[in-house]
Amino acid sequence: MQPFALEYARPVGDLEVATPYVYDSGRQLNVLLDGRVAAGDHALLRELGTTTSTAGSKTHFDD
């Protein structure tokens, strides 16, 4: 018997997504291309909901 979801699940095609921010390892936070802190851009947060990075797992051993 095959689970229900596997009968109807479709693979998602490759999506081309451009992230409007980059991780700044010196400041240890995400910044916009103009250097502003990404978390301070309210329009960006409304659109994306969050600015995530892997900073914590790369810089701290107690996460």
N, C-alpha and C positions, 0 to 999 in steps of 0.2 A: 504494500500500500504506500503510495507516494503522498507526502503532505500536500495539503490544499495549495499553499503558497507557491510551491515549486511548479505547479501546473500552470500558474498564471503570471509568475514573475518574469519580467523581461529585463535583460541587461541594459543598463543605462549607457548610452553612447558617450564617447569622450567629449566632455564639455570644456570649452576654452574659457577659462575664467581668469580675469586679470585682477589681482589683488591691488587695491589702491594704496597699500602701505607695505613697508618692509620692516624687518626686525633690526634694530640698532643694538648690537652687542655691547657697545660702550655704555649706552644709557640703560640697557636691559629692558627695552620696551619697544612697541611698534610705533613707527613714525611715518607720516605722510611724505610724499616725494619732495615737498617744500620744507621739510624739517620739523613741522609741528607734530605734537603728540597725537597719535591716531585716536586715542580714547577721548580726547577733548573735542573732536569733530562730531557735533551732534547730528548733523545730516548723515554722516557716514554710519553712525550707530543706529539711526532710525532705519537706514536701508539694509544694513547687514545684521543688526542685532547684537554683534559683538566683534571684537578684534582679538582673535586667538593666535597664540604662538606656542612654541614648545620651549619657551625660555625657562620655565620653572624646572622642567625635567633635565635640562642641560646644565643648569647652574647650581642647583641645590640637590643635596643627597637625601633630604628629609621630606620630600614631597609625598 
